[in-house]
Amino acid sequence: MGLVLGEVRTLYSTGVRPVILIDATSLRSSAGLRGIGRYVFDLLQGLAGLRARWSLTMELQALARFHPSAGLAISSDLAAVAEEGMAARASLGGSLPYLRRWLLAPLIARHRVSLLHLPASFGTPVGLSVPRVNTCHDLIPLQRPREYLSLSSGGRPARWLTDLRRYRGASRVIAISERTRRDLVKLLSVPDHRIDVVHNGIDLERYQGSSGGEQALLARLGVRAPYALFVGYVEPRKNLAVALAALSRARRQIPLELVVAGAQDATSLRALRSMAETYGVQGAVRTLGFVEDKDLPMLYRGAVALLFLSEIEGFGLPVRRRWPLDVLFWWRVTVLVTRWLATQGSSWMLGMRQELQRPWFG
């Protein structure tokens, strides 16, 4: 982000502070319940905490919401917009991309805006009169069209054209990983010199130490130890079938449960239920739905393992969040997952039992 803002200072060196508008409206869509929502929230909070470093050379504002007749609701209090948006997450349903695409550009034209940053690229405005910066989290729908794109919506060709306009049409693109940068260059021919790789950050203080409230939280959520934890939306690339197959073997001698944390919909819940029934573990899978941020660290701490078996990701926040909590955790996960992949599960049950019996486990 620093490179992008540096260019803005160069482009708008007229003696007047450039105004950077950050679109935070995605917090109010279903994205607010998932990783993109966390990204937007943390971006606003982080920039608010660094105000002293940018306030003399530029003005950062956040777009909280907009309406065709009422116009834009813009605020310089980035932290307040983040909190307000998170409290109203998923309140807009599926209409936001269409509203942003067709209504945002003429509304922005009425304000003194030097540059628009879209932390979530769906609904990229058409006919924008100012430069824009798009954050690209991944291009997975282009890489796995059968799972994400329907023929009725135009399939992969239509999505390719959409992503082409989003990212090749942007003044700069923020890629959250080297993998995403390579995909932008390979799949969309975005010029490499217009891409800045800015990795997702983690608030380490939230995921270190112990608050002492783990047992009370687990009781409130109806979670029983020992449990393995999956955080995210259930979809084919997350590879939950492997986890459920391993769970079936482990439960022959260990009363292990799988806890699924994250907002789901009817499609994902139906898929999870079908997979669980296939492996006979439907009674050992606990779905929590969306888990509040304050509860996530304790949920991570109580898990015997974090299951992150994705076949493809743009980044991978669940792993990064768990990292600070327990160095020994990584040794355990490496042993267990390696055993499963190497033997197709024949050693999973034995490995899990051995890890649970270690005196430093907890």
Number of C-alpha atoms within 10 A of each C-alpha: 13 10 13 17 17 11 12 19 15 10 11 15 12 9 7 11 17 22 19 20 23 23 21 28 29 30 32 23 22 18 21 25 23 19 17 17 26 18 21 25 24 18 20 22 18 15 15 20 12 10 14 10 11 14 12 9 17 19 17 23 21 24 20 22 18 19 13 11 7 9 15 17 13 19 15 14 14 26 20 16 25 25 15 15 24 23 13 14 21 18 15 14 12 11 10 18 17 14 16 21 16 16 17 22 17 16 17 20 12 10 11 12 18 19 21 24 22 26 23 21 20 18 19 25 23 15 12 17 15 14 15 23 24 24 23 24 23 20 20 16 15 21 14 13 15 12 13 14 17 11 11 6 10 11 16 19 14 14 17 17 11 14 21 17 15 23 26 18 15 22 16 24 30 26 25 20 21 15 16 22 24 16 20 24 14 12 14 18 13 21 15 13 8 14 26 20 18 16 12 17 14 15 12 14 9 17 20 17 14 12 9 9 10 17 15 11 16 16 10 9 14 11 20 17 14 17 22 20 23 24 24 20 20 22 17 15 14 19 16 21 18 16 20 24 20 20 27 23 19 22 14 10 12 16 13 23 25 27 22 23 21 19 21 21 10 8 10 15 16 13 16 23 13 14 18 22 13 14 15 14 19 18 10 19 20 18 19 16 16 17 16 11 10 9 13 18 20 24 22 22 21 20 20 21 23 22 23 19 16 13 9 14 17 18 18 14 18 17 14 16 19 22 18 17 21 14 10 11 19 16 11 19 18 12 14 21 21 15 19 20 13 12 10 14 23 15 20 25 22 16 18 21 15 10 17 15 9 9 7 8 11 12
